[in-house]
Amino acid sequence: MNSLDELCTPRLRLTRMQASDVDDLARMHRDPQVMATLGGVRSAGETTQIVERIVTHWEQHGFGYWLARDLATGCFVGRGGLRHVTVGDCEEVEVAYALMPEFWRRGLATELARECVRVGFAELHRADLVCFTLTTNRASQRVMQSAGFVYERDVIYADLPHVLYRQTAAAWQARAGS
């Protein structure tokens, strides 16, 4: 068992995503509010393929997306984690997160993003990490900033305009030390 398979933050239990998590993820992928900034509502078949890719990423890299549950109740909150992604011509490791609407505006996305950043730097020893979102997704941009990311540039991803934020290990260590 990988030490990253299960983690806890003050309010979330994060578990390595498995094929058996497809129903929770499918519920999120059917939610038009959530998917408005994540490429649109997805079918059950598309969600199954996504979960297969997530499971494969874990097998290949030893890290990936976690399923997030409320630590107190066990309720499905969302998903988040780290993944290899190509942005433009650059290979990056992205911090990603998505929550069900009933968990928005509670600071949970920031809590999840900060744990992803900690893992990326303290456990995986990455030199830097990126986050990106649609140019119109101000809520996600606030999460990125709260998690220590700094705007770097505009990019096109999935044929849509996005903003890319970056955080370096040195900047993270400087903040953690202060």
GUFI-115037 format. One record per residue (C-alpha): residue in one letter; residue number from 1; y, z, x. Coordinates in steps of 0.02 Angstrom, whole numbers, padded with zeros to 5 digits, m for minus. Layout:
pt res = A&n = NUM&north = Y&up = Z&east = X
...
***
This chain:
pt res = M&n = 1&north = 00000&up = 00000&east = 00000
pt res = N&n = 2&north = 00170&up = m00052&east = 00065
pt res = S&n = 3&north = 00299&up = 00088&east = 00078
pt res = L&n = 4&north = 00418&up = m00022&east = m00022
pt res = D&n = 5&north = 00299&up = m00042&east = m00169
pt res = E&n = 6&north = 00377&up = 00104&east = m00262
pt res = L&n = 7&north = 00547&up = 00184&east = m00239
pt res = C&n = 8&north = 00658&up = 00299&east = m00338
pt res = T&n = 9&north = 00846&up = 00313&east = m00351
pt res = P&n = 10&north = 00930&up = 00457&east = m00441
pt res = R&n = 11&north = 00902&up = 00372&east = m00610
pt res = L&n = 12&north = 00779&up = 00229&east = m00581
pt res = R&n = 13&north = 00597&up = 00206&east = m00536
pt res = L&n = 14&north = 00571&up = 00041&east = m00445
pt res = T&n = 15&north = 00396&up = m00032&east = m00434
pt res = R&n = 16&north = 00339&up = m00190&east = m00347
pt res = M&n = 17&north = 00331&up = m00325&east = m00479
pt res = Q&n = 18&north = 00156&up = m00373&east = m00533
pt res = A&n = 19&north = 00085&up = m00507&east = m00647
pt res = S&n = 20&north = 00061&up = m00370&east = m00778
pt res = D&n = 21&north = 00251&up = m00350&east = m00788
pt res = V&n = 22&north = 00273&up = m00521&east = m00869
pt res = D&n = 23&north = 00301&up = m00451&east = m01045
pt res = D&n = 24&north = 00449&up = m00342&east = m00992
pt res = L&n = 25&north = 00525&up = m00483&east = m00893
pt res = A&n = 26&north = 00496&up = m00606&east = m01036
pt res = R&n = 27&north = 00593&up = m00490&east = m01152
pt res = M&n = 28&north = 00738&up = m00493&east = m01031
pt res = H&n = 29&north = 00724&up = m00682&east = m01010
pt res = R&n = 30&north = 00736&up = m00705&east = m01199
pt res = D&n = 31&north = 00897&up = m00606&east = m01210
pt res = P&n = 32&north = 01045&up = m00726&east = m01221
pt res = Q&n = 33&north = 01169&up = m00594&east = m01159
pt res = V&n = 34&north = 01071&up = m00563&east = m00999
pt res = M&n = 35&north = 01029&up = m00745&east = m00969
pt res = A&n = 36&north = 01206&up = m00810&east = m00999
pt res = T&n = 37&north = 01239&up = m00789&east = m00813
pt res = L&n = 38&north = 01061&up = m00818&east = m00750
pt res = G&n = 39&north = 01026&up = m00998&east = m00796
pt res = G&n = 40&north = 00994&up = m00979&east = m00983
pt res = V&n = 41&north = 00854&up = m00911&east = m01092
pt res = R&n = 42&north = 00680&up = m00943&east = m01022
pt res = S&n = 43&north = 00516&up = m00979&east = m01108
pt res = A&n = 44&north = 00361&up = m00871&east = m01088
pt res = G&n = 45&north = 00286&up = m01005&east = m00976
pt res = E&n = 46&north = 00440&up = m01011&east = m00865
pt res = T&n = 47&north = 00438&up = m00821&east = m00851
pt res = T&n = 48&north = 00255&up = m00824&east = m00801
pt res = Q&n = 49&north = 00296&up = m00948&east = m00662
pt res = I&n = 50&north = 00440&up = m00840&east = m00604
pt res = V&n = 51&north = 00329&up = m00686&east = m00596
pt res = E&n = 52&north = 00201&up = m00786&east = m00496
pt res = R&n = 53&north = 00337&up = m00834&east = m00372
pt res = I&n = 54&north = 00394&up = m00652&east = m00360
pt res = V&n = 55&north = 00216&up = m00593&east = m00327
pt res = T&n = 56&north = 00194&up = m00729&east = m00194
pt res = H&n = 57&north = 00359&up = m00681&east = m00111
pt res = W&n = 58&north = 00297&up = m00501&east = m00095
pt res = E&n = 59&north = 00132&up = m00562&east = m00020
pt res = Q&n = 60&north = 00222&up = m00674&east = 00106
pt res = H&n = 61&north = 00367&up = m00561&east = 00156
pt res = G&n = 62&north = 00320&up = m00381&east = 00114
pt res = F&n = 63&north = 00470&up = m00362&east = m00001
pt res = G&n = 64&north = 00539&up = m00439&east = m00160
pt res = Y&n = 65&north = 00591&up = m00391&east = m00336
pt res = W&n = 66&north = 00553&up = m00225&east = m00416
pt res = L&n = 67&north = 00537&up = m00187&east = m00599
pt res = A&n = 68&north = 00663&up = m00050&east = m00641
pt res = R&n = 69&north = 00624&up = 00087&east = m00766
pt res = D&n = 70&north = 00727&up = 00234&east = m00822
pt res = L&n = 71&north = 00666&up = 00381&east = m00719
pt res = A&n = 72&north = 00680&up = 00504&east = m00864
pt res = T&n = 73&north = 00607&up = 00398&east = m01006
pt res = G&n = 74&north = 00506&up = 00260&east = m00922
pt res = C&n = 75&north = 00599&up = 00128&east = m01024
pt res = F&n = 76&north = 00615&up = m00045&east = m00949
pt res = V&n = 77&north = 00791&up = m00063&east = m00877
pt res = G&n = 78&north = 00781&up = m00229&east = m00784
pt res = R&n = 79&north = 00735&up = m00301&east = m00617
pt res = G&n = 80&north = 00810&up = m00311&east = m00445
pt res = G&n = 81&north = 00771&up = m00327&east = m00263
pt res = L&n = 82&north = 00781&up = m00439&east = m00113
pt res = R&n = 83&north = 00723&up = m00617&east = m00092
pt res = H&n = 84&north = 00735&up = m00762&east = 00028
pt res = V&n = 85&north = 00845&up = m00898&east = m00044
pt res = T&n = 86&north = 00929&up = m01057&east = 00017
pt res = V&n = 87&north = 01115&up = m01065&east = m00021
pt res = G&n = 88&north = 01190&up = m01230&east = 00033
pt res = D&n = 89&north = 01103&up = m01265&east = 00197
pt res = C&n = 90&north = 01082&up = m01082&east = 00244
pt res = E&n = 91&north = 00929&up = m00973&east = 00229
pt res = E&n = 92&north = 00984&up = m00802&east = 00167
pt res = V&n = 93&north = 00912&up = m00640&east = 00099
pt res = E&n = 94&north = 00991&up = m00604&east = m00069
pt res = V&n = 95&north = 01014&up = m00440&east = m00159
pt res = A&n = 96&north = 00984&up = m00477&east = m00343
pt res = Y&n = 97&north = 00987&up = m00373&east = m00502
pt res = A&n = 98&north = 00983&up = m00397&east = m00690
pt res = L&n = 99&north = 00981&up = m00264&east = m00825
pt res = M&n = 100&north = 00950&up = m00261&east = m01011
pt res = P&n = 101&north = 01115&up = m00249&east = m01107
pt res = E&n = 102&north = 01081&up = m00074&east = m01172
pt res = F&n = 103&north = 01090&up = m00013&east = m00991
pt res = W&n = 104&north = 01253&up = m00101&east = m00946
pt res = R&n = 105&north = 01411&up = m00004&east = m00900
pt res = R&n = 106&north = 01317&up = 00150&east = m00839
pt res = G&n = 107&north = 01325&up = 00114&east = m00652
pt res = L&n = 108&north = 01139&up = 00071&east = m00646
pt res = A&n = 109&north = 01165&up = m00105&east = m00576
pt res = T&n = 110&north = 01268&up = m00030&east = m00435
pt res = E&n = 111&north = 01135&up = 00103&east = m00405
pt res = L&n = 112&north = 01002&up = m00032&east = m00397
pt res = A&n = 113&north = 01106&up = m00145&east = m00285
pt res = R&n = 114&north = 01144&up = m00002&east = m00165
pt res = E&n = 115&north = 00959&up = 00039&east = m00150
pt res = C&n = 116&north = 00923&up = m00144&east = m00114
pt res = V&n = 117&north = 01056&up = m00142&east = 00022
pt res = R&n = 118&north = 00983&up = 00017&east = 00097
pt res = V&n = 119&north = 00810&up = m00061&east = 00102
pt res = G&n = 120&north = 00878&up = m00222&east = 00176
pt res = F&n = 121&north = 00964&up = m00134&east = 00319
pt res = A&n = 122&north = 00868&up = 00030&east = 00347
pt res = E&n = 123&north = 00691&up = m00032&east = 00311
pt res = L&n = 124&north = 00694&up = m00220&east = 00343
pt res = H&n = 125&north = 00824&up = m00216&east = 00483
pt res = R&n = 126&north = 00917&up = m00368&east = 00418
pt res = A&n = 127&north = 01077&up = m00414&east = 00509
pt res = D&n = 128&north = 01160&up = m00461&east = 00345
pt res = L&n = 129&north = 01129&up = m00484&east = 00159
pt res = V&n = 130&north = 01211&up = m00591&east = 00026
pt res = C&n = 131&north = 01245&up = m00579&east = m00159
pt res = F&n = 132&north = 01308&up = m00719&east = m00268
pt res = T&n = 133&north = 01352&up = m00749&east = m00449
pt res = L&n = 134&north = 01444&up = m00869&east = m00561
pt res = T&n = 135&north = 01631&up = m00873&east = m00530
pt res = T&n = 136&north = 01657&up = m00808&east = m00708
pt res = N&n = 137&north = 01540&up = m00657&east = m00693
pt res = R&n = 138&north = 01670&up = m00523&east = m00653
pt res = A&n = 139&north = 01552&up = m00379&east = m00696
pt res = S&n = 140&north = 01427&up = m00434&east = m00564
pt res = Q&n = 141&north = 01566&up = m00461&east = m00438
pt res = R&n = 142&north = 01622&up = m00280&east = m00466
pt res = V&n = 143&north = 01442&up = m00222&east = m00435
pt res = M&n = 144&north = 01438&up = m00321&east = m00273
pt res = Q&n = 145&north = 01601&up = m00245&east = m00214
pt res = S&n = 146&north = 01544&up = m00070&east = m00262
pt res = A&n = 147&north = 01385&up = m00098&east = m00162
pt res = G&n = 148&north = 01487&up = m00144&east = m00008
pt res = F&n = 149&north = 01486&up = m00334&east = m00016
pt res = V&n = 150&north = 01641&up = m00434&east = 00032
pt res = Y&n = 151&north = 01688&up = m00604&east = m00038
pt res = E&n = 152&north = 01649&up = m00742&east = 00088
pt res = R&n = 153&north = 01664&up = m00910&east = 00001
pt res = D&n = 154&north = 01637&up = m01016&east = m00153
pt res = V&n = 155&north = 01470&up = m01106&east = m00159
pt res = I&n = 156&north = 01374&up = m01220&east = m00275
pt res = Y&n = 157&north = 01205&up = m01148&east = m00325
pt res = A&n = 158&north = 01091&up = m01224&east = m00458
pt res = D&n = 159&north = 01227&up = m01355&east = m00483
pt res = L&n = 160&north = 01352&up = m01222&east = m00539
pt res = P&n = 161&north = 01504&up = m01143&east = m00454
pt res = H&n = 162&north = 01465&up = m00971&east = m00381
pt res = V&n = 163&north = 01552&up = m00845&east = m00270
pt res = L&n = 164&north = 01454&up = m00783&east = m00119
pt res = Y&n = 165&north = 01478&up = m00608&east = m00051
pt res = R&n = 166&north = 01407&up = m00544&east = 00113
pt res = Q&n = 167&north = 01376&up = m00374&east = 00192
pt res = T&n = 168&north = 01329&up = m00343&east = 00372
pt res = A&n = 169&north = 01220&up = m00205&east = 00439
pt res = A&n = 170&north = 01364&up = m00147&east = 00550
pt res = A&n = 171&north = 01482&up = m00130&east = 00400
pt res = W&n = 172&north = 01348&up = m00039&east = 00301
pt res = Q&n = 173&north = 01313&up = 00082&east = 00445
pt res = A&n = 174&north = 01500&up = 00114&east = 00466
pt res = R&n = 175&north = 01515&up = 00158&east = 00281
pt res = A&n = 176&north = 01356&up = 00263&east = 00283
pt res = G&n = 177&north = 01423&up = 00361&east = 00432
pt res = S&n = 178&north = 01590&up = 00400&east = 00353
***
